[in-house]
Amino acid sequence: MRLTHQAHEAVAGVLGEGGLALDATAGNGHDTRFLAEQVGASGHVWALDVQPAAIETTRNRLVEAGLGERVTLLCESHAHIRDQVTPPGERKLDAVMFNLGYLPGSDRTRTTGAVTTIPALEQSMEMLTSGGCLSLMVYRGHDGGDAEWNAIREWLTGSGHEWRIPVDPSDHKGPVLVLLTR
Ligand SMILES: C[S@@+](CC[C@H](N)C(=O)[O-])C[C@H]1O[C@@H](n2cnc3c(N)ncnc32)[C@H](O)[C@@H]1O
């Protein structure tokens, strides 16, 4: 099974009708759409990306699928999750997805990087409900990919969170899926 499908399977295990979720890297909107389908009409999803083109593509994908109402789209860095993502009352997020790297079909130099990824992970874990799941897909093949992965590994080791890598990465440049739970 592809790693992206495994990420969706893990998230589907904790996210149902009425749930709250965050896509920290909206990109072309595939994960945002998946999250919006999972939460149903009574749930809500926040999706962030720093590139206006990514937000536009995601918006079009959601509108086409009739899911636009369930999602708050924000052209913002995930370094500001705590200020931008505002679940109602005392509620927390059931699921968070990160899909790191660059926007496929766009400028490959505009990638995620540890300087914002690590604070975003910290904030996401604080906002995750007990029993919730954070899926983190890391691509190491692009410039800076290794540095980002090394910083993530160091953060994971010292974080005190429960995490696992369900599939052994096949080679040292291949993608890695990390699943964190609370
Ligand atoms: C691999 S793509 C995401 C793919 C997406 N999940 C999908 O389903 O199509 C990574 C995205 O992260 C975005 N990104 C880079 N830095 C970011 C940041 N600081 N905050 C939020 N998004 C960022 C990029 O603009 C890019 O669109």
Ligand as a Chemical Component Dictionary entry (heavy atoms), coordinates in Angstrom:
data_LIG
# 
_chem_comp.id                   LIG 
_chem_comp.type                 NON-POLYMER 
_chem_comp.pdbx_formal_charge   0 
_chem_comp.three_letter_code    LIG 
# 
loop_
_chem_comp_atom.comp_id 
_chem_comp_atom.atom_id 
_chem_comp_atom.alt_atom_id 
_chem_comp_atom.type_symbol 
_chem_comp_atom.charge 
_chem_comp_atom.model_Cartn_x 
_chem_comp_atom.model_Cartn_y 
_chem_comp_atom.model_Cartn_z 
_chem_comp_atom.pdbx_ordinal 
LIG C1  C1  C 0  4.056  18.183 -0.644 1  
LIG S1  S1  S 1  3.064  19.653 -0.676 2  
LIG C2  C2  C 0  1.588  19.161 0.150  3  
LIG C3  C3  C 0  0.720  18.207 -0.632 4  
LIG C4  C4  C 0  -0.713 18.172 -0.147 5  
LIG N1  N1  N 0  -0.855 17.606 1.173  6  
LIG C5  C5  C 0  -1.685 17.505 -1.099 7  
LIG O1  O1  O 0  -2.503 16.685 -0.672 8  
LIG O2  O2  O -1 -1.661 17.852 -2.286 9  
LIG C6  C6  C 0  3.857  20.665 0.534  10 
LIG C7  C7  C 0  3.225  22.045 0.685  11 
LIG O3  O3  O 0  3.743  22.675 1.850  12 
LIG C8  C8  C 0  3.664  24.066 1.644  13 
LIG N2  N2  N 0  4.437  24.799 2.632  14 
LIG C9  C9  C 0  5.768  25.109 2.626  15 
LIG N3  N3  N 0  6.094  25.804 3.740  16 
LIG C10 C10 C 0  4.943  25.935 4.465  17 
LIG C11 C11 C 0  4.627  26.570 5.709  18 
LIG N4  N4  N 0  5.569  27.171 6.436  19 
LIG N5  N5  N 0  3.346  26.535 6.130  20 
LIG C12 C12 C 0  2.379  25.906 5.411  21 
LIG N6  N6  N 0  2.625  25.291 4.218  22 
LIG C13 C13 C 0  3.892  25.310 3.758  23 
LIG C14 C14 C 0  4.156  24.222 0.205  24 
LIG O4  O4  O 0  3.761  25.475 -0.330 25 
LIG C15 C15 C 0  3.499  23.018 -0.479 26 
LIG O5  O5  O 0  2.316  23.378 -1.118 27 
# 
loop_
_chem_comp_bond.comp_id 
_chem_comp_bond.atom_id_1 
_chem_comp_bond.atom_id_2 
_chem_comp_bond.value_order 
_chem_comp_bond.pdbx_ordinal 
LIG C1  S1  SING 1  
LIG S1  C2  SING 2  
LIG S1  C6  SING 3  
LIG C2  C3  SING 4  
LIG C3  C4  SING 5  
LIG C4  N1  SING 6  
LIG C4  C5  SING 7  
LIG C5  O1  DOUB 8  
LIG C5  O2  SING 9  
LIG C6  C7  SING 10 
LIG C7  O3  SING 11 
LIG C7  C15 SING 12 
LIG O3  C8  SING 13 
LIG C8  N2  SING 14 
LIG C8  C14 SING 15 
LIG N2  C9  SING 16 
LIG N2  C13 SING 17 
LIG C9  N3  DOUB 18 
LIG N3  C10 SING 19 
LIG C10 C11 SING 20 
LIG C10 C13 DOUB 21 
LIG C11 N4  SING 22 
LIG C11 N5  DOUB 23 
LIG N5  C12 SING 24 
LIG C12 N6  DOUB 25 
LIG N6  C13 SING 26 
LIG C14 O4  SING 27 
LIG C14 C15 SING 28 
LIG C15 O5  SING 29 
# 
